[in-house]
Every structure is written in structure tokens, then in C-alpha cells.
């Protein structure tokens, strides 16, 4: 009997059907390449394949890329029993509803999840999201407190709590939260920065110096050096303050606040020429700032350049005609020049705007005294004394 011959026609192999592993790898590859639509399609294909166990990981991937409806369609068709897996399904569904702005449904679903797994910090975070979306920040804080108890080493939750407290001006509670963040992650610059800001709100300048210094040390921006400089100045450490203002200007030469604040420091130290140089630089950046023009004029007055100072005061008043401080400073400048009538006009404008301005009444009395109008001067002095 002969041996059968093999066919000379090649058998065509059927294409391999995509397996779970192939789909999963392709989805991740598309996602890493930024092809989110293709990744979503791969994950949906995986959900459509028959499986004994729910494919919750793929549903979570869809939620993370905001494909909420696709994930929801799958999750809503899953059976939920009273077990750990059911809690995860409820949690994922709550995230879908939250992403689609279905807040009441999300709240009901996450509360169901918490009944099954009350120690799950992520579930408490979702419940906090629901309360905050509904405008109930007190209940949101309670949920986040429970999240902290469930995961006491999660610095992000403490940070979130601190931001909420700070927004509602409970700075002491916010400080405690940010202190916790710094203890859990002591090298995180952002945590030290917000902690320092709370110290500023509570007028704890020395502690603010320490926190800003830590924030700058762990990778803060030059702007933080300017904040640190401000704190040093407030605590009387003038040399350190000047050092950090200069550090900021080295990297950000046009840092407006730094130029203005360092100029004020130099002015208070009697270094008027250095102050003017900085203010000139600031004015080139913001030529329409009335306070900046006022500060430059004030410094010029101390150099005896009253004519130039009056020009800057008038420019400032063109931008802010009813500003009491600028009106008063202009009046002082005009008085030093002996320009009594114009000084009286600006002072009358000042006390009309602010009748309780005792220094304005006293200066007006002095002007009338210089003009030998003693009765009017006495009336002005009496008004100043009553307000003092």
C-alpha cells in the first residue's frame, strides 16, 4: 500500500484570535503612545469577551481616561452580591456617575460600597467629592477625616483637607493639616509652602520663615525667596531679607513685588538712591500703577526733589483720583514747597473723601497757620484732636 502524498497546496492557517493578553498589551501600548481612542476600543473589546470573573481593572482604565459611559454600561450589567468584589463594583460605578455629574446616584452608590467596605479610604474620598459637589463642605470634611483614619499615611488627603479649611478661612485647622503633610513627606516643597502661608495668615512670622526656607531648600522657585525675604524683614532680620530679595532679582530681574519691597527696605534704611533705582525699574514694567508712582514720589521728597515728586503724585492721582494716601502725600509735598493754595485744594478733597482723616485736618490747620488764618487753623486743629 502506497504512502499518501502530501498536498502541494499550503494550508492556510486561520488568524489567531486575539487573546486577553494581546488585547491588554495593545491597549497599554496605545495608551502610552497617546492614542486614547484606540486604547478605549481595546479595553471595550476586553470587556465584551466572555470571562468568569468581572474585569474591573479594564473598567477602571476606562474611567481613568473619562470613558465613563463605556465603563458604566459594563458595570451596571454585573451581578452584585454582598462581598468585597461588589464593593469594588459600587465604587467604580460611583466614579462613573460622578464623572457624568450624576451626583445623587454617585452618592447612593458609594454609600452602598462603604457599607461593604467601611475602611476603604478611596471610597471615603469619593463620598467627599459628592458632598463637595453638592456644596456641603462640612460633610465633605467629615468624609475626608474618615479617609485619613482609614489611610493615616496618605499626605494627599491631609493636603486636600488643608486646602478646604484654608478656603473657608479656618487657618489653624489648615495649618494642622499641612503640618501633617510635612511630617509624612518632609521633602515636598509644596507642603512647606502652604504651611508657611498659613503661618503668615496667623501672623506667626518666625515659623513662616522656617517653612519658607524649607520649601526653598527642597526645590522652590525664586518667588519663594521673595516671600522668605518679606518674612525676614517683618521679623527685623534686614540683612537676610535684602539677601533673599537680591537672590530673587538675580533670577527674575522683573519681579515686580520684589523690586517694590526691596525699594521700601532701602527707603527705610535711608538708602534713597538705591530705592529710586529699583522703583525706576519697576515703573518701566508697570507704568500705570498709582501706588508705585506714589512710592517713587515719596522717595524723591526725602531727597528734596519736591518738584519731580509732585509730578509723580499728580500722575498717580490721574490714575486714582480719590486715593486718600496719595492726596495726603501730595499735600505734604506742596506744603514743603510753600504752595499753600494748591495744598489747601488737595487737603479739602482729602477730608471730603475721608472726614475722619486726622492727619489731613492737622496738616490743613498747619497750612492755614502759615497763612496767618488762625481762626480757621484752630478749627482744623480741633477736628484733628477729636479724631486722634
KERO-374146 format. One record per residue (C-alpha): x, y, z; residue in one letter. Coordinates in Angstrom, 2 decimals. Layout:
<pt px="X" py="Y" pz="Z" r="a"/>
...
***
This chain:
<pt px="0.00" py="0.00" pz="0.00" r="x"/>
<pt px="1.45" py="3.34" pz="-1.01" r="x"/>
<pt px="2.17" py="6.19" pz="1.33" r="x"/>
<pt px="-0.23" py="9.06" pz="0.74" r="x"/>
<pt px="1.41" py="12.09" pz="-0.75" r="x"/>
<pt px="1.30" py="15.44" pz="1.00" r="x"/>
<pt px="-0.64" py="18.08" pz="-0.80" r="x"/>
<pt px="1.47" py="20.64" pz="-2.57" r="x"/>
<pt px="-1.09" py="23.29" pz="-1.68" r="x"/>
<pt px="-0.20" py="25.08" pz="1.57" r="x"/>
<pt px="-2.91" py="25.00" pz="4.15" r="x"/>
<pt px="-3.87" py="28.48" pz="5.22" r="x"/>
<pt px="-3.68" py="28.90" pz="8.94" r="x"/>
<pt px="-6.56" py="30.83" pz="10.47" r="x"/>
<pt px="-5.55" py="34.10" pz="12.08" r="x"/>
<pt px="-5.03" py="33.75" pz="15.75" r="x"/>
<pt px="-7.97" py="35.06" pz="17.67" r="x"/>
<pt px="-6.98" py="37.93" pz="19.96" r="x"/>
<pt px="-6.35" py="36.73" pz="23.48" r="x"/>
<pt px="-6.77" py="38.66" pz="26.71" r="x"/>
<pt px="-3.02" py="39.19" pz="26.91" r="x"/>
<pt px="-2.79" py="40.55" pz="23.36" r="x"/>
<pt px="-5.70" py="42.95" pz="23.87" r="x"/>
<pt px="-4.34" py="44.11" pz="27.19" r="x"/>
<pt px="-0.85" py="44.77" pz="25.84" r="x"/>
<pt px="-2.21" py="46.58" pz="22.79" r="x"/>
<pt px="-4.43" py="48.77" pz="24.97" r="x"/>
<pt px="-1.49" py="49.76" pz="27.16" r="x"/>
<pt px="0.69" py="50.38" pz="24.10" r="x"/>
<pt px="-1.90" py="52.66" pz="22.51" r="x"/>
<pt px="-2.36" py="54.48" pz="25.80" r="x"/>
<pt px="1.37" py="55.08" pz="26.22" r="x"/>
<pt px="1.55" py="56.41" pz="22.64" r="x"/>
<pt px="-1.26" py="58.85" pz="23.39" r="x"/>
<pt px="-3.76" py="57.04" pz="21.15" r="x"/>
<pt px="-6.51" py="57.10" pz="23.75" r="x"/>
<pt px="-9.37" py="56.28" pz="21.35" r="x"/>
<pt px="-7.67" py="53.07" pz="20.24" r="x"/>
<pt px="-6.88" py="52.16" pz="23.84" r="x"/>
<pt px="-10.53" py="52.64" pz="24.77" r="x"/>
<pt px="-11.61" py="50.34" pz="21.94" r="x"/>
<pt px="-9.20" py="47.63" pz="23.09" r="x"/>
<pt px="-10.47" py="47.85" pz="26.68" r="x"/>
<pt px="-14.07" py="47.70" pz="25.49" r="x"/>
<pt px="-13.22" py="44.61" pz="23.43" r="x"/>
<pt px="-11.81" py="43.02" pz="26.55" r="x"/>
<pt px="-15.00" py="43.75" pz="28.48" r="x"/>
<pt px="-17.04" py="42.14" pz="25.70" r="x"/>
<pt px="-15.06" py="38.91" pz="25.85" r="x"/>
<pt px="-16.57" py="36.15" pz="27.97" r="x"/>
<pt px="-14.99" py="35.91" pz="31.40" r="x"/>
<pt px="-15.72" py="34.08" pz="34.65" r="x"/>
<pt px="-14.55" py="37.00" pz="36.77" r="x"/>
<pt px="-15.55" py="40.66" pz="36.30" r="x"/>
<pt px="-12.87" py="42.62" pz="34.52" r="x"/>
<pt px="-12.78" py="45.52" pz="36.92" r="x"/>
<pt px="-9.24" py="46.58" pz="36.02" r="x"/>
<pt px="-10.26" py="47.34" pz="32.45" r="x"/>
<pt px="-13.34" py="49.23" pz="33.67" r="x"/>
<pt px="-11.08" py="51.29" pz="35.91" r="x"/>
<pt px="-8.80" py="52.07" pz="32.96" r="x"/>
<pt px="-11.82" py="53.38" pz="31.06" r="x"/>
<pt px="-12.81" py="55.58" pz="33.99" r="x"/>
<pt px="-9.29" py="56.98" pz="34.22" r="x"/>
<pt px="-9.48" py="58.11" pz="30.58" r="x"/>
<pt px="-13.00" py="59.50" pz="31.19" r="x"/>
<pt px="-14.78" py="56.89" pz="29.11" r="x"/>
<pt px="-17.48" py="56.86" pz="31.76" r="x"/>
<pt px="-20.39" py="55.57" pz="29.68" r="x"/>
<pt px="-18.45" py="52.60" pz="28.31" r="x"/>
<pt px="-17.39" py="51.58" pz="31.82" r="x"/>
<pt px="-20.87" py="52.21" pz="33.19" r="x"/>
<pt px="-22.54" py="50.04" pz="30.53" r="x"/>
<pt px="-20.37" py="47.13" pz="31.60" r="x"/>
<pt px="-20.55" py="47.65" pz="35.37" r="x"/>
<pt px="-24.31" py="48.10" pz="35.54" r="x"/>
<pt px="-24.80" py="44.66" pz="33.97" r="x"/>
<pt px="-22.67" py="42.88" pz="36.57" r="x"/>
<pt px="-24.28" py="41.00" pz="39.40" r="x"/>
<pt px="-23.57" py="42.45" pz="42.83" r="x"/>
<pt px="-23.50" py="40.21" pz="45.86" r="x"/>
<pt px="-22.56" py="41.14" pz="49.41" r="x"/>
<pt px="-18.86" py="40.59" pz="49.05" r="x"/>
<pt px="-15.65" py="42.53" pz="48.52" r="x"/>
<pt px="-15.97" py="42.40" pz="44.74" r="x"/>
<pt px="-19.40" py="44.01" pz="44.94" r="x"/>
<pt px="-17.93" py="46.89" pz="46.92" r="x"/>
<pt px="-15.38" py="47.50" pz="44.16" r="x"/>
<pt px="-18.12" py="47.45" pz="41.52" r="x"/>
<pt px="-20.14" py="50.01" pz="43.51" r="x"/>
<pt px="-17.06" py="52.20" pz="43.92" r="x"/>
<pt px="-16.32" py="52.17" pz="40.19" r="x"/>
<pt px="-19.95" py="52.90" pz="39.36" r="x"/>
<pt px="-19.89" py="55.83" pz="41.77" r="x"/>
<pt px="-16.88" py="57.21" pz="39.90" r="x"/>
<pt px="-18.75" py="56.84" pz="36.61" r="x"/>
<pt px="-21.79" py="58.70" pz="37.95" r="x"/>
<pt px="-19.57" py="61.38" pz="39.45" r="x"/>
<pt px="-17.78" py="61.84" pz="36.14" r="x"/>
<pt px="-21.13" py="62.27" pz="34.40" r="x"/>
<pt px="-22.31" py="64.79" pz="37.04" r="x"/>
<pt px="-24.94" py="62.37" pz="38.38" r="x"/>
<pt px="-24.15" py="63.35" pz="41.95" r="x"/>
<pt px="-27.15" py="61.83" pz="43.85" r="x"/>
<pt px="-26.65" py="58.48" pz="42.08" r="x"/>
<pt px="-22.92" py="58.60" pz="42.83" r="x"/>
<pt px="-23.60" py="59.35" pz="46.49" r="x"/>
<pt px="-26.06" py="56.45" pz="46.85" r="x"/>
<pt px="-23.68" py="54.05" pz="45.13" r="x"/>
<pt px="-20.61" py="54.99" pz="47.20" r="x"/>
<pt px="-22.62" py="54.75" pz="50.41" r="x"/>
<pt px="-23.52" py="51.20" pz="49.37" r="x"/>
<pt px="-19.83" py="50.49" pz="48.81" r="x"/>
<pt px="-18.95" py="51.86" pz="52.24" r="x"/>
<pt px="-21.46" py="49.55" pz="53.90" r="x"/>
<pt px="-19.48" py="46.65" pz="52.46" r="x"/>
<pt px="-16.01" py="48.11" pz="53.00" r="x"/>
<pt px="-16.10" py="50.94" pz="55.58" r="x"/>
<pt px="-12.30" py="51.06" pz="55.92" r="x"/>
<pt px="-11.62" py="51.87" pz="52.28" r="x"/>
<pt px="-10.03" py="55.33" pz="52.08" r="x"/>
<pt px="-10.72" py="55.71" pz="48.35" r="x"/>
<pt px="-14.43" py="55.23" pz="48.97" r="x"/>
<pt px="-14.44" py="58.00" pz="51.60" r="x"/>
<pt px="-12.62" py="60.26" pz="49.11" r="x"/>
<pt px="-15.38" py="59.66" pz="46.55" r="x"/>
<pt px="-18.06" py="60.40" pz="49.16" r="x"/>
<pt px="-16.21" py="63.65" pz="49.98" r="x"/>
<pt px="-16.28" py="64.51" pz="46.26" r="x"/>
<pt px="-20.04" py="64.01" pz="46.25" r="x"/>
<pt px="-20.60" py="66.24" pz="49.28" r="x"/>
<pt px="-18.33" py="68.95" pz="47.91" r="x"/>
<pt px="-20.10" py="68.86" pz="44.54" r="x"/>
<pt px="-23.37" py="69.32" pz="46.42" r="x"/>
<pt px="-21.90" py="72.33" pz="48.28" r="x"/>
<pt px="-21.83" py="70.64" pz="51.69" r="x"/>
<pt px="-18.20" py="71.19" pz="52.64" r="x"/>
<pt px="-18.71" py="70.29" pz="56.31" r="x"/>
<pt px="-19.87" py="66.79" pz="55.35" r="x"/>
<pt px="-17.03" py="66.67" pz="52.84" r="x"/>
<pt px="-14.58" py="67.32" pz="55.66" r="x"/>
<pt px="-16.13" py="64.53" pz="57.74" r="x"/>
<pt px="-15.69" py="62.12" pz="54.85" r="x"/>
<pt px="-12.07" py="63.16" pz="54.40" r="x"/>
<pt px="-11.48" py="62.76" pz="58.15" r="x"/>
<pt px="-12.68" py="59.17" pz="57.81" r="x"/>
<pt px="-10.37" py="58.74" pz="54.82" r="x"/>
<pt px="-7.44" py="59.89" pz="56.98" r="x"/>
<pt px="-8.38" py="57.34" pz="59.64" r="x"/>
<pt px="-8.54" py="54.59" pz="57.04" r="x"/>
<pt px="-5.20" py="55.64" pz="55.45" r="x"/>
<pt px="-3.32" py="57.75" pz="58.03" r="x"/>
<pt px="-0.16" py="57.99" pz="55.91" r="x"/>
<pt px="-1.79" py="59.47" pz="52.81" r="x"/>
<pt px="-0.39" py="63.02" pz="52.68" r="x"/>
<pt px="-2.57" py="63.95" pz="49.70" r="x"/>
<pt px="-5.73" py="63.63" pz="51.80" r="x"/>
<pt px="-4.34" py="65.89" pz="54.54" r="x"/>
<pt px="-3.35" py="68.38" pz="51.86" r="x"/>
<pt px="-6.84" py="68.36" pz="50.42" r="x"/>
<pt px="-8.34" py="68.88" pz="53.89" r="x"/>
<pt px="-5.97" py="71.78" pz="54.49" r="x"/>
<pt px="-6.97" py="73.47" pz="51.23" r="x"/>
<pt px="-10.66" py="73.25" pz="52.18" r="x"/>
<pt px="-10.03" py="74.66" pz="55.65" r="x"/>
<pt px="-7.88" py="77.47" pz="54.20" r="x"/>
<pt px="-10.57" py="78.34" pz="51.63" r="x"/>
<pt px="-13.09" py="78.69" pz="54.45" r="x"/>
<pt px="-10.57" py="80.76" pz="56.49" r="x"/>
<pt px="-10.07" py="78.23" pz="59.25" r="x"/>
<pt px="-6.33" py="78.79" pz="59.12" r="x"/>
<pt px="-5.45" py="76.98" pz="62.34" r="x"/>
<pt px="-7.06" py="73.71" pz="61.20" r="x"/>
<pt px="-5.47" py="74.18" pz="57.77" r="x"/>
<pt px="-2.08" py="74.62" pz="59.44" r="x"/>
<pt px="-2.53" py="71.36" pz="61.34" r="x"/>
<pt px="-3.32" py="69.53" pz="58.12" r="x"/>
<pt px="-0.32" py="70.97" pz="56.28" r="x"/>
<pt px="1.88" py="70.17" pz="59.28" r="x"/>
<pt px="0.79" py="66.56" pz="58.88" r="x"/>
<pt px="1.72" py="66.69" pz="55.18" r="x"/>
<pt px="5.20" py="67.95" pz="56.05" r="x"/>
<pt px="5.69" py="65.19" pz="58.61" r="x"/>
<pt px="4.64" py="62.49" pz="56.15" r="x"/>
<pt px="6.62" py="63.91" pz="53.20" r="x"/>
<pt px="9.27" py="66.23" pz="54.65" r="x"/>
<pt px="10.96" py="66.88" pz="51.30" r="x"/>
<pt px="7.88" py="68.06" pz="49.42" r="x"/>
<pt px="8.37" py="71.78" pz="48.68" r="x"/>
<pt px="4.68" py="72.49" pz="48.07" r="x"/>
<pt px="3.67" py="71.27" pz="51.54" r="x"/>
<pt px="6.14" py="73.57" pz="53.27" r="x"/>
<pt px="4.99" py="76.49" pz="51.12" r="x"/>
<pt px="1.30" py="76.18" pz="52.04" r="x"/>
<pt px="2.27" py="75.65" pz="55.68" r="x"/>
<pt px="4.25" py="78.89" pz="55.55" r="x"/>
<pt px="1.26" py="80.72" pz="54.06" r="x"/>
<pt px="-0.89" py="79.61" pz="57.00" r="x"/>
<pt px="1.75" py="80.90" pz="59.42" r="x"/>
<pt px="1.53" py="84.24" pz="57.61" r="x"/>
<pt px="-2.27" py="84.27" pz="57.96" r="x"/>
<pt px="-1.85" py="83.61" pz="61.70" r="x"/>
<pt px="0.92" py="86.25" pz="61.94" r="x"/>
<pt px="3.48" py="83.66" pz="63.05" r="x"/>
<pt px="6.38" py="85.25" pz="61.21" r="x"/>
<pt px="9.25" py="83.24" pz="62.68" r="x"/>
<pt px="7.54" py="79.95" pz="61.84" r="x"/>
<pt px="6.76" py="81.30" pz="58.36" r="x"/>
<pt px="10.48" py="81.99" pz="57.87" r="x"/>
<pt px="11.34" py="78.42" pz="58.79" r="x"/>
<pt px="8.72" py="76.91" pz="56.48" r="x"/>
<pt px="9.53" py="79.12" pz="53.50" r="x"/>
<pt px="13.22" py="78.30" pz="54.00" r="x"/>
<pt px="12.43" py="74.55" pz="53.91" r="x"/>
<pt px="10.27" py="74.98" pz="50.82" r="x"/>
<pt px="13.03" py="76.86" pz="49.02" r="x"/>
<pt px="15.59" py="74.25" pz="50.08" r="x"/>
<pt px="13.52" py="71.39" pz="48.67" r="x"/>
<pt px="13.11" py="72.86" pz="45.20" r="x"/>
<pt px="11.04" py="76.03" pz="45.47" r="x"/>
<pt px="11.03" py="78.82" pz="42.89" r="x"/>
<pt px="12.78" py="82.22" pz="43.20" r="x"/>
<pt px="9.38" py="83.69" pz="44.05" r="x"/>
<pt px="9.57" py="81.75" pz="47.31" r="x"/>
<pt px="12.82" py="83.55" pz="48.08" r="x"/>
<pt px="10.90" py="86.83" pz="47.80" r="x"/>
<pt px="8.28" py="85.53" pz="50.26" r="x"/>
<pt px="11.04" py="84.43" pz="52.61" r="x"/>
<pt px="12.69" py="87.85" pz="52.30" r="x"/>
<pt px="9.40" py="89.53" pz="53.27" r="x"/>
<pt px="9.17" py="87.36" pz="56.40" r="x"/>
<pt px="12.76" py="88.13" pz="57.37" r="x"/>
<pt px="12.08" py="91.86" pz="57.04" r="x"/>
<pt px="8.98" py="91.55" pz="59.21" r="x"/>
<pt px="11.00" py="89.82" pz="61.92" r="x"/>
<pt px="13.68" py="92.51" pz="61.81" r="x"/>
<pt px="16.30" py="90.39" pz="60.02" r="x"/>
<pt px="17.01" py="93.10" pz="57.46" r="x"/>
<pt px="20.29" py="91.74" pz="56.08" r="x"/>
<pt px="18.79" py="88.32" pz="55.38" r="x"/>
<pt px="15.75" py="89.95" pz="53.82" r="x"/>
<pt px="17.88" py="92.04" pz="51.45" r="x"/>
<pt px="19.96" py="88.95" pz="50.61" r="x"/>
<pt px="16.91" py="86.95" pz="49.51" r="x"/>
<pt px="15.35" py="89.86" pz="47.61" r="x"/>
<pt px="18.61" py="90.13" pz="45.66" r="x"/>
<pt px="18.56" py="86.37" pz="45.09" r="x"/>
<pt px="15.11" py="86.65" pz="43.54" r="x"/>
<pt px="16.11" py="89.57" pz="41.30" r="x"/>
<pt px="19.15" py="87.64" pz="40.14" r="x"/>
<pt px="16.88" py="85.01" pz="38.54" r="x"/>
<pt px="13.82" py="87.19" pz="37.90" r="x"/>
<pt px="15.04" py="90.76" pz="37.22" r="x"/>
<pt px="11.49" py="91.96" pz="36.51" r="x"/>
<pt px="9.94" py="90.57" pz="39.70" r="x"/>
<pt px="7.62" py="93.49" pz="40.44" r="x"/>
<pt px="6.82" py="92.81" pz="44.11" r="x"/>
<pt px="10.47" py="92.20" pz="44.85" r="x"/>
<pt px="11.52" py="95.49" pz="43.24" r="x"/>
<pt px="8.87" py="97.41" pz="45.17" r="x"/>
<pt px="9.50" py="95.75" pz="48.52" r="x"/>
<pt px="13.28" py="96.00" pz="48.34" r="x"/>
<pt px="12.92" py="99.66" pz="47.41" r="x"/>
<pt px="10.82" py="100.19" pz="50.54" r="x"/>
<pt px="13.51" py="98.48" pz="52.63" r="x"/>
<pt px="16.21" py="100.73" pz="51.18" r="x"/>
<pt px="14.00" py="103.78" pz="51.77" r="x"/>
<pt px="13.56" py="102.85" pz="55.43" r="x"/>
<pt px="17.33" py="102.34" pz="55.70" r="x"/>
<pt px="17.94" py="105.83" pz="54.30" r="x"/>
<pt px="19.41" py="104.49" pz="51.05" r="x"/>
<pt px="17.15" py="106.58" pz="48.84" r="x"/>
<pt px="19.26" py="106.39" pz="45.68" r="x"/>
<pt px="19.16" py="102.57" pz="45.71" r="x"/>
<pt px="15.41" py="102.76" pz="46.31" r="x"/>
<pt px="14.88" py="105.10" pz="43.36" r="x"/>
<pt px="16.92" py="102.86" pz="41.05" r="x"/>
<pt px="14.68" py="99.90" pz="41.89" r="x"/>
<pt px="11.46" py="101.91" pz="41.58" r="x"/>
<pt px="12.55" py="103.21" pz="38.17" r="x"/>
<pt px="12.93" py="99.60" pz="37.03" r="x"/>
<pt px="9.51" py="98.71" pz="38.42" r="x"/>
<pt px="7.80" py="101.67" pz="36.70" r="x"/>
<pt px="9.16" py="100.54" pz="33.35" r="x"/>
<pt px="7.30" py="97.27" pz="33.92" r="x"/>
<pt px="4.06" py="98.75" pz="35.31" r="x"/>
<pt px="3.91" py="102.46" pz="34.39" r="x"/>
<pt px="0.23" py="102.74" pz="35.31" r="x"/>
<pt px="0.45" py="101.63" pz="38.94" r="x"/>
<pt px="-0.63" py="104.58" pz="41.16" r="x"/>
<pt px="0.87" py="103.11" pz="44.35" r="x"/>
<pt px="4.21" py="102.61" pz="42.63" r="x"/>
<pt px="4.18" py="106.23" pz="41.40" r="x"/>
<pt px="3.27" py="107.33" pz="44.93" r="x"/>
<pt px="6.20" py="105.38" pz="46.39" r="x"/>
<pt px="8.66" py="106.86" pz="43.91" r="x"/>
<pt px="7.38" py="110.37" pz="44.65" r="x"/>
<pt px="7.65" py="109.72" pz="48.39" r="x"/>
<pt px="11.30" py="108.70" pz="47.99" r="x"/>
<pt px="12.05" py="111.78" pz="45.87" r="x"/>
<pt px="10.60" py="114.01" pz="48.59" r="x"/>
<pt px="13.16" py="112.58" pz="51.01" r="x"/>
<pt px="15.87" py="113.61" pz="48.55" r="x"/>
<pt px="14.46" py="117.13" pz="48.50" r="x"/>
<pt px="13.27" py="116.79" pz="44.87" r="x"/>
<pt px="9.77" py="118.06" pz="45.61" r="x"/>
<pt px="9.04" py="119.39" pz="42.10" r="x"/>
<pt px="9.66" py="116.00" pz="40.49" r="x"/>
<pt px="7.83" py="114.28" pz="43.33" r="x"/>
<pt px="4.75" py="116.46" pz="42.77" r="x"/>
<pt px="4.73" py="115.42" pz="39.10" r="x"/>
<pt px="4.63" py="111.75" pz="40.04" r="x"/>
<pt px="1.92" py="112.37" pz="42.66" r="x"/>
<pt px="-0.23" py="114.08" pz="40.03" r="x"/>
<pt px="0.30" py="111.16" pz="37.62" r="x"/>
<pt px="-0.79" py="108.79" pz="40.39" r="x"/>
<pt px="-3.92" py="110.86" pz="41.05" r="x"/>
<pt px="-4.83" py="110.78" pz="37.37" r="x"/>
<pt px="-4.98" py="107.00" pz="37.72" r="x"/>
<pt px="-6.64" py="107.01" pz="41.16" r="x"/>
<pt px="-8.23" py="110.45" pz="41.76" r="x"/>
<pt px="-9.75" py="109.72" pz="45.18" r="x"/>
<pt px="-6.92" py="107.82" pz="46.85" r="x"/>
<pt px="-6.52" py="109.30" pz="50.38" r="x"/>
<pt px="-2.86" py="108.34" pz="50.82" r="x"/>
<pt px="-1.78" py="109.89" pz="47.52" r="x"/>
<pt px="-3.78" py="113.06" pz="48.21" r="x"/>
<pt px="-2.19" py="113.40" pz="51.64" r="x"/>
<pt px="1.34" py="112.80" pz="50.34" r="x"/>
<pt px="0.83" py="115.34" pz="47.54" r="x"/>
<pt px="-0.38" py="117.85" pz="50.14" r="x"/>
<pt px="2.75" py="117.30" pz="52.24" r="x"/>
<pt px="4.90" py="117.80" pz="49.15" r="x"/>
<pt px="3.10" py="121.02" pz="48.20" r="x"/>
<pt px="3.38" py="122.30" pz="51.76" r="x"/>
<pt px="7.13" py="121.79" pz="51.72" r="x"/>
<pt px="7.26" py="123.85" pz="48.51" r="x"/>
<pt px="5.16" py="126.57" pz="50.14" r="x"/>
<pt px="2.40" py="126.12" pz="47.58" r="x"/>
<pt px="-0.38" py="126.88" pz="50.08" r="x"/>
<pt px="-3.38" py="127.28" pz="47.78" r="x"/>
<pt px="-2.86" py="124.03" pz="45.87" r="x"/>
<pt px="-2.17" py="122.27" pz="49.15" r="x"/>
<pt px="-5.48" py="123.54" pz="50.56" r="x"/>
<pt px="-7.30" py="122.26" pz="47.46" r="x"/>
<pt px="-5.88" py="118.75" pz="47.76" r="x"/>
<pt px="-6.48" py="118.66" pz="51.52" r="x"/>
<pt px="-10.09" py="119.79" pz="51.13" r="x"/>
<pt px="-10.54" py="117.00" pz="48.58" r="x"/>
<pt px="-8.97" py="114.58" pz="51.05" r="x"/>
<pt px="-11.22" py="115.45" pz="54.04" r="x"/>
<pt px="-14.27" py="115.43" pz="51.76" r="x"/>
<pt px="-13.45" py="111.84" pz="50.82" r="x"/>
<pt px="-12.35" py="110.84" pz="54.35" r="x"/>
<pt px="-13.74" py="113.19" pz="57.02" r="x"/>
<pt px="-12.04" py="111.07" pz="59.72" r="x"/>
<pt px="-8.51" py="111.69" pz="58.36" r="x"/>
<pt px="-6.95" py="113.32" pz="61.45" r="x"/>
<pt px="-3.53" py="113.83" pz="59.83" r="x"/>
<pt px="-5.21" py="115.63" pz="56.93" r="x"/>
<pt px="-7.03" py="118.02" pz="59.29" r="x"/>
<pt px="-3.81" py="118.68" pz="61.22" r="x"/>
<pt px="-1.88" py="119.46" pz="58.03" r="x"/>
<pt px="-4.68" py="121.72" pz="56.81" r="x"/>
<pt px="-4.53" py="123.57" pz="60.15" r="x"/>
<pt px="-0.79" py="123.97" pz="59.71" r="x"/>
<pt px="-1.24" py="125.45" pz="56.22" r="x"/>
<pt px="-3.80" py="127.97" pz="57.46" r="x"/>
<pt px="-1.47" py="128.77" pz="60.35" r="x"/>
<pt px="1.32" py="129.53" pz="57.86" r="x"/>
<pt px="-1.10" py="131.84" pz="56.03" r="x"/>
<pt px="-1.94" py="133.64" pz="59.30" r="x"/>
<pt px="-5.57" py="132.49" pz="59.16" r="x"/>
<pt px="-5.53" py="131.50" pz="62.82" r="x"/>
<pt px="-9.26" py="131.01" pz="63.43" r="x"/>
<pt px="-9.58" py="128.58" pz="60.54" r="x"/>
<pt px="-6.35" py="126.87" pz="61.64" r="x"/>
<pt px="-7.74" py="126.37" pz="65.18" r="x"/>
<pt px="-10.93" py="124.81" pz="63.79" r="x"/>
<pt px="-8.86" py="122.35" pz="61.79" r="x"/>
<pt px="-6.64" py="121.53" pz="64.76" r="x"/>
<pt px="-9.70" py="120.91" pz="66.95" r="x"/>
<pt px="-11.14" py="118.49" pz="64.39" r="x"/>
<pt px="-7.80" py="116.68" pz="64.27" r="x"/>
<pt px="-7.66" py="116.43" pz="68.07" r="x"/>
<pt px="-11.18" py="114.99" pz="68.27" r="x"/>
<pt px="-10.24" py="112.29" pz="65.77" r="x"/>
<pt px="-6.84" py="111.49" pz="67.28" r="x"/>
***
